[in-house]
Amino acid sequence: MTADVLMLLFDLVLLATLLGLAVAALTSPDVRRAVMFFIAFGLWLALVWARLRAPDVALAEAAIGAGLGGALMLAAARRAARRSAVDGQADPDEEGS
């Protein structure tokens, strides 16, 4: 195989994996798993930007999109889970009255 065919095959694998990660992040019923898929999507997208010879955009995507955005979403998911656990517990004093 020539180098052009191999690069085309690599690009197709990048595209298929990127689309798979996007679908997995959007359809995952578990919030933490969806955030993990989002982080993986951002890192994979950084690889795509690097392949398109845009290293500045690739670094920004990896740092801001996957890194900072993923950390903020994980913190929000943890806070929401904690809040729903507290709201789900009934106050024993209110049940008897």
C-alpha positions, 0 to 999 in steps of 0.5 A: 500500500502506498502512504496516501492509502494508509493515511486515508485509512488512518483518517477514516479510523479517526472519523469513525472513532470520533463519531462513535465517541460522540454517539456514546457520550450523547446516549450514555444513561450514566452521567459519569460515563457520558463525561468520560466519553466526552473527555475521550472525544475531546482528546480524540478531536485534538488528535484530529486537529493535529492531523489537520496541521493545526497544532494550536487548535489541537492544544487548545482543544486538549487543554480547554475542551477535554481537560478543563471542560471535563473536570468541570463536568465531572465536578458538576456530576458529582455535585448533582449526584450528592444533591439527589442523594440528599433530596432522596432521603426522607426526614424521619420527623416529617413522616410521623406528622 
